[in-house]
Structure formats: C-alpha cells, structure tokens
Amino acid sequence: MQVEKFHDLPLEDVIGDRFGRYSKYIIQDRALPDARDGLKPVQRRILYSMYVEGNVHDKPYRKAAKTVGNVIGNYHPHGDTSVYEAMVRLSQTWKVRNVLVEMHGNNGSIDGDPAAAMRYTEARLSPIASELLRDIDKQTVEFVPNFDDTSEEPIVLPASFPNLLVNGSTGISAGYATEIPPHNLAEVIDAVVMRIDRPNCTVSDLMQVMSGPDFPTGGIIQGMEGIKRAYETGRGKMIIRGKAIIEDMRGGRQQIVITEIPYEINKANLVKKVDDLRIEKKLDGISEVRDETDRTGLRIVIELKKEANAEGILNYLYKSTDLQVPYNFNMVAIHNRRPKLMGLLQILDAYIAHQKEVVTNRSRFDLKKAEERQHIVAGLMKALSILDEVIATIRASKDKRDAKDNLIAAFAFTEAQAEAIVSLQLYRLTNTDITALQKEADELAKKIYELQTILGSEKKLLQVIKTDLKRVKKSYGDERRTMVERDIQEIKIDMEVMIPQEDVIVTITKEGYVKRTSWRSHNASNGKDFGMKEGDRLLARFDCNTTDTLLLFTNKGNYVYLPVYEIPDIRWKDLGQYITNIVALERDEALIEAIIVKNFEEDQRYLVFATRNGMIKKTELKQYKVQRYSRALVAVNIKGDDEVVAVKPTDGTRNIILFTHGAYALRFDEEEVTPIGVRAAGVKGINLRDGDYVVQAVCVTDDEYATVITQRGAVKKMAVKEIDLSNRAKRGHLIFKEVKTNPYYIVGVCVMREQQVLYVKHANHEIEEVATEQLKPRDRYSNGSPLVDSGSNAVLEVWLENR
C-alpha cells in the first residue's frame, strides 16, 4: 500500500520555519565573524585550506584558482566568485590592516578596480596569517567533519593575536549587521596584556594604550567620546577625514594636496566628485583636479585660483564630499554560537578565554608527547645498560613479534619500549648515545615539569599567553597610521567665499520646471523665446544672485530648499529641469509659491500659510533654513484632505485678508496669529460656510488695493480699507452682491505691484491679459467691471507676471 507523503501545512508556518533556518545559517555560518579569531567561515576555510596545502609564506606562490578550487571542493560549497573575492580582500592593503594573504598580480585597487581573474593571480599565506594557524596540529581547537564527511575542518583557528580587532570586520546578515574597524596590532596586544594583568580595568584604562581604530589608509579620526561609547557598548560614532595640506605655489597661488583618504572610500569617485564641483561651478576657486598617485603613495592635487580661499574650500570639501565621512561602530560577533553586540571588554575577554583553551590544549598535547617520549627514552637507556642480554634475546627470537614478546617477558619492557628497542639502528649502540639519551631525558623532565606547571597554575598559563602575544607584537607590530583627535571639528562654511557670486535669473514654471540662467543667455535672446512647455506658465521669475536661496512651496504643505548656485544653469531658450529630478515629490503634488531669500537671519521676517479649509499659520522665516536638503521638507502640517493655497512673506506688521470662493473676505491684523514652529498645523483663520473654501490669502498694508476676479469674468479693484478690520476665525464680509441666478464666485485675488501684468485663464485654456490700468477703485458692494469676456467660458485661474 502506497502512503501519501504530503503534509497539509499553513504557508506562513512553512515560510517562517524555512526563513528561520536560513537566518540561523547566515548569521552563524556566513556573514558574521567569530569573536575568537575574528574570521567569517569562508575566510577561515581559505586560510586553513592554504595551510593544509603547504601554501605558506616561506614557500612559492601558487595559482589562486587552485586555492579557490580546494576551498570549494573540500570545505565551502559555494560560488567560486564569492570565495575568490573573499580571498582577494584578505590581500588588499587598503582594506586589511595586516594582510592575511599575499598575492602576485592585479588584486584590485583603491579606485574600485576589480582584481584580475583567479587564473592569472597567485597567492600564499602571509607570515602573520601563520600566527592565526600556529599549533593547529596540536589539537588546540575543535574539528568537525566537512560538508561531505571526507575530511575535517576547524570551527575556529588558534589565533595567536586578536584578529577581530586588528583587521576588523564588516557584514550584513538577517536581522544583524556588523561594523568593526581595524586597529593597530601592537596597541591591541598591549590592551590584551593589560586586561590579563588587571582584570578589573576599565575602557578608559585600556584607551591609554589603545587610543582608537587604526585604518590601513591612515587619515584622521575625530570624536573620542564616540569611540569610548563604542568600546563600552558596542555602538558609537566617530568622524573619519582624509589628511590634506595646503601648499603654496608660484605666482601667489595655492594647492590642496590630499595624501590620505578615509577608510573604504573609493579614490576615483572622490576625485570625480571634487572635479564635478569645479565643472558644475558649485564651488568657485578650483582651477584643476589631478590624481598624482603612484608607487610612492597616494596624492590628489587640487590647484586653486589666485584669489581662492584655500581653508574655506578645504572645509567645503570636508562637508560636501567623501573626504570626511561618519563611521558607525556596530561591534556584533558570534560568541558562544550566538550573535552578540560586544564592547571592547567583552571582545578582549572572549579572546583571552579562547587563548586559555588553546594554550591548555596545546600544553596537554605537548605533555602527552613528552611523557610518551620520556617513557621510550627510559626504555632505551635501560636497554643500553644491559645491551648484551638484550642482543642475545633478540638473536634467539624467530621474528620481530617474538623478539618484542621475549624482551617484555625477560626484562619487563612495555610494548612501546620493546618496539623502540627492536627498531633501534646499530649505530645508536655507541657509547656516546647514552650521553645523548641522558641529556634528552633531563630535557624531557624539565619540559614535563613546565607543562604540568602551566596546566596546574592559572597564573603560569596567563604568563605563557602574554609571552606569545609579546612575541607576535615584536615580530609584526608597526607604527600607528591613523591620527586620533579628541573633538569633532565643527565645519563652518562661508558660502560667499565658496560660490562664484553672479547675478542670474531664476525661473520656475507652474508645472515645476526650474532653471538658472545667466544674463548673457537672456540678453542673447533679448528676453524672448523663453523655453517652456506648451500650456505651462511662469510661476515666478527672480533677478537674484547665486548666493541667494530659493524656497519652493507645494500644496501638500512641503517645501524644497534650493540654494541658487545648485540650480542647474540652463539657457534662456531651453526647458528647465523638472523639480522631481532634483527632489522627489508626490505624483499629485504641485508648486504654488516660490520665494527668494537673501538672508535668513533678517529680523522680523515671517511666512504666512493659508489652507483651503481656512487654517492659517505664521512661522519665522529663519526656521526654514536647513543644512541637509536632499528631499522635500515639511513646511506646515496638513490634516486630512486639506491643502495649502497661499504662502506669503511678511514683516510682521501687515494685515492678512482671506478670500473665499463664496465671495467672503476676512481682514485681521497678523499679530493675531502667533508665530509657531515649522511642523505645526496652525490655527483657524476663517469660519467658512458649508461648501465654501479659501481661494487666496494676501498680506497687505492699509493703503494697498486688491484686485478680485470672479468666474463670470468680473474684475474689481478695491481698497483694502473697504474690508472692515475684524478678528481671526470670523465669517468675514461679502464683497460681491448676492445674486440668485449665476452668483459671483471668486477664482483669484492679486495685490498689484508696479511692472506687473495680470493674466486670466479660461476653461477652454485661452489666456487673456487684463488691462488693469483702466480699473477704477470700487466699493465693497460693487460687482466690478466685466473686463474679461467670459461668456459661457468660465474663468479658471488668475496670476501675475513681471513685465
């Protein structure tokens, strides 16, 4: 009878179980290093495979492909590319503080170039890698069967130095990531010795000998507090910056020379980024950028123009490029088969505990071998003392087995001693050999005593560990490469020094096309043939300077912060750059207002926001100044289906008038609106009737005029004083007569300035210019003049443009 082998299981249980197993595997056996030897499994298998094959530092190099094949075939059944890349990284002097693999051939570069294919390169273990594998043949660490049970592999290496700290580690697994920086070998060993001598020492004590990470690429690290926090908790932040000097050149010019760059930074990308700043004119003062790196060392030269501020430009490069980067410690390692966030003390303790185990196992192995040899030597010495009888016994025997049995029966030798005697070569039967045996016996007794002392005394055991560490330090220790500075330097950038000051024209269209244009390009077209899509219109035009800042506000309550010098420089006749190519916006998000700011710190400048549902908010302009502006920022908190309809700058002394679609207007002093924070929602501005909504808001003085346009094409120019001054959150006054058939609805309001033109857009998309000079001021109850021929074609939109 056939049994169905199907299980009816919930999908979530199956996926949960399988992902759990997968996660456990990649956490324990792929992506995270072991706290004891600082190696991931693939790295450990590469080193062990090379060791087993005799591919060590005092033997000739071998093809890398052979090593990769051995690793895959014997220990690590994964892709050859991943194994080779792991092997290459262990040989890269700009990635690893003390390289574990020496390589002949192209093993990549700090510019991000890939290594040559493994069939072209050759490799062998480096001298210091042998220290990780030292005494592995003495049963110092546990071995387990490999994936196909044909051989065994170590679960950890003996590690004669704390590799986790010396070479650091980086990796991402399921739910865990690790970021441990490399350190100086001599300093780390001093820290281990201090921890052994003073088990109660603190992180502060250890930092007297181990001041911080030491990167293979050198550089400068800032922020001792962050380093200390990381050593205490496993997490912390510091700043890494490249090493740069300012050199004087002939002709009164200067140049910035970079000789060291931050760890893990691609040099070619850094050079390109600096050159892009020059090409795009985002940074004035750079005349040329050259990469002069050669076999003598890294060297990037940035030549400056004659009047350039070298200090200011260097600070800008620190701020805006990878010449300075943050580094976040995340010291996660596998400890007792589990991922654990470890501070410096826990990492040192894990390593010391591992070394205790290694030295104990090594001492037991050596003791067993020494005792076995002592036993043999004692038998040989006894045999030499009764040599004639021994020879006679052997000659009287039939074969080797019989000889051994006779020796054991006649002289009480053990099996091992009898084997050694019958295997003895004749030349050893000289008088001198007894002396050598006696000397060997004395040495063995001394060695056995020492090994027994190590195994019987914790103090002696720790002394051996310290001696081994000091030997490694003496052999492989070198000078620190990275300079450590206590405080993180605050970089202040004087943008006026950095940016080429130029008078430019900035234009923004309603559909969101932004561009910066030089006056030369504008004049070449006589200000005509402005590049714009059909059906689009100008939202704003500013005659400004590259040191100014453009703020663009959207109907969703967000704003875009754009320094003018960063706006793409585009010809007057060409289309601008679409705003979403600069900053991501939502699909239905539209620009409603643009403001140019010369100085955010000006006193008593505010922005007033009005929303469709009648909310109003006032915030100090300087609160909208930011340092990071790679995305749209919140300008006002919008609730539900509400949206912003107006954003107006004000000096704090004006009146605010809110106009509604239903022809209501409410005028009140702006002092009634208390300034609040950027992310706040504001307060109620007007009490709307059901179905009504705010169309526009204006900030005016008593002597100004507002021009109101209705959907019927009626245009009315009225003095602001015609609208009675009231209080916030009231209903306001009707400013058109109520008409039962075809009532007046406001579609737009403008406060006209000189040199401005009023445009009206109809439902059929026709655009009409309104001759506002003909308008006479009307009172509040007038319905205005039908200057716009609407007919059945309702007015959709109204706007102003400069002449």
PyMOL commands that set and color helices and strands:
alter all, ss='L'
color gray80, all
select helices_A, chain A and resi 11-31+41-52+64-74+80-89+127-133+136-138+163-167+185-197+203-206+224-233+250-252+267-279+310-320+344-385+387-395+400-411+415-422+426-429+431-456+458-476+495-498+519-524+564-566+579-581+621-624+670-672+720-722+772-774
alter helices_A, ss='H'
color red, helices_A
select strands_A, chain A and resi 62-63+101-104+122-125+143-145+152-154+169-172+177-180+220-222+235-241+243-248+254-260+286-291+300-304+324-330+332-335+338-341+483-485+503-509+513-518+538-545+549-554+558-563+577-578+591-597+606-611+615-620+633-634+644-650+655-660+664-669+683-684+694-700+705-710+715-719+725-726+733-734+746-750+756-762+767-770+777-778+795-802
alter strands_A, ss='S'
color yellow, strands_A
deselect
rebuild
show_as cartoon
